[in-house]
Amino acid sequence: MALKSSIRDYVPLVVSSLVIIDVISGQKFVTFIMGKVYGDSAPPGLGGEDIEGDKAVNNAKGGQSGVKPLIDVDKLVKTSLNQAEDAKSLRTYVDKRRGVKDDIEETRKKINRQLEDLGS
């Protein structure tokens, strides 16, 4: 039985190898190929230039490119911390306002739930 190999048998191997190499190399291969395909009319980011030359990357690293960041991280952090502090203060307020009756009622509900779980 003679083995006949065609180029179609090797296409998945070549494509898979290129994808693995591309992932390992940090996607520089695809950037290079797409830069060659598009030529001079390449969309932003596909012109074959270094990824480090991208305006968004420079802006994230503190570069002055005139591009406004999409997310104001400092504002987001402050807002999140304020919400967490407000939730904590509300919880402590509610706990302080609870009386003995509320503690007894909560304990009774817990016992009833445990009895229902054991009964079923």
C-alpha positions in Angstrom: 0.0 0.0 0.0 1.6 3.2 -1.1 1.1 6.3 1.0 0.1 9.3 -1.1 0.6 12.6 0.6 -0.8 15.8 -0.7 -0.3 19.3 0.4 -3.8 19.3 2.0 -2.5 16.8 4.6 0.0 19.3 5.9 -2.1 22.4 5.9 -3.5 21.9 9.4 0.0 21.1 10.8 1.4 24.3 9.3 -1.5 26.5 10.5 -1.3 25.0 14.0 2.4 25.5 14.1 2.1 29.1 13.0 -0.6 29.8 15.6 1.6 28.3 18.4 4.6 30.2 17.3 2.5 33.4 17.1 1.2 33.0 20.6 4.7 32.2 22.0 6.2 35.2 20.2 3.6 37.7 21.4 1.6 38.0 18.2 4.5 39.7 16.3 4.1 37.3 13.4 0.5 38.2 12.7 1.3 41.9 13.0 4.1 41.4 10.5 2.1 39.4 8.0 -0.9 41.8 8.2 1.4 44.7 7.7 2.7 43.1 4.5 -0.9 42.2 3.4 -2.3 45.8 3.9 0.9 47.6 2.8 0.8 51.3 3.3 -3.0 51.5 3.9 -2.8 49.3 7.0 -5.3 49.9 9.8 -3.9 51.3 13.0 -1.9 48.6 14.8 -1.3 46.4 11.7 1.3 48.5 10.0 4.1 46.2 11.0 5.3 48.7 13.6 6.3 47.5 17.1 3.4 47.0 19.5 5.3 49.3 21.9 4.7 52.1 19.5 1.0 52.0 19.9 -0.6 55.1 21.4 -2.8 53.2 23.8 0.2 51.3 25.2 2.2 54.6 25.5 -0.7 56.2 27.2 -1.1 53.4 29.7 2.6 53.6 30.5 2.3 57.3 31.2 3.3 58.6 27.8 1.8 61.9 26.6 0.0 60.9 23.4 -3.1 63.1 23.8 -5.4 60.0 24.0 -7.7 60.1 26.9 -7.7 56.7 28.8 -10.9 54.7 28.6 -11.2 54.1 32.3 -10.1 56.5 35.1 -8.6 53.9 37.4 -8.1 56.3 40.3 -11.7 57.4 40.2 -12.9 53.8 40.0 -10.8 52.8 43.0 -12.0 55.7 45.1 -15.6 55.0 44.2 -15.2 51.3 45.1 -13.6 52.1 48.4 -16.3 54.6 49.3 -19.0 52.0 48.5 -17.3 49.4 50.6 -17.0 51.8 53.5 -20.6 52.8 53.2 -21.8 49.2 53.2 -19.6 48.4 56.3 -20.9 51.4 58.2 -24.5 50.5 57.3 -24.0 47.0 58.5 -22.5 48.2 61.8 -25.4 50.6 62.3 -28.0 47.9 61.7 -26.2 45.6 64.1 -26.1 48.2 66.8 -29.8 49.0 66.4 -30.8 45.4 66.8 -32.3 44.6 70.1 -32.7 41.5 72.2 -36.0 40.7 70.5 -34.4 40.7 67.1 -31.6 38.4 68.3 -34.2 36.0 69.7 -36.3 36.1 66.6 -33.2 35.4 64.4 -32.1 32.5 66.6 -35.7 31.1 66.4 -35.6 31.3 62.6 -32.2 29.5 62.4 -33.5 26.7 64.6 -36.7 26.3 62.5 -34.6 26.2 59.3 -32.3 23.5 60.9 -35.3 21.5 62.0 -36.8 21.7 58.5 -33.5 20.5 57.0 -33.3 17.6 59.3 -37.0 16.6 58.8 -36.7 16.6 55.0 
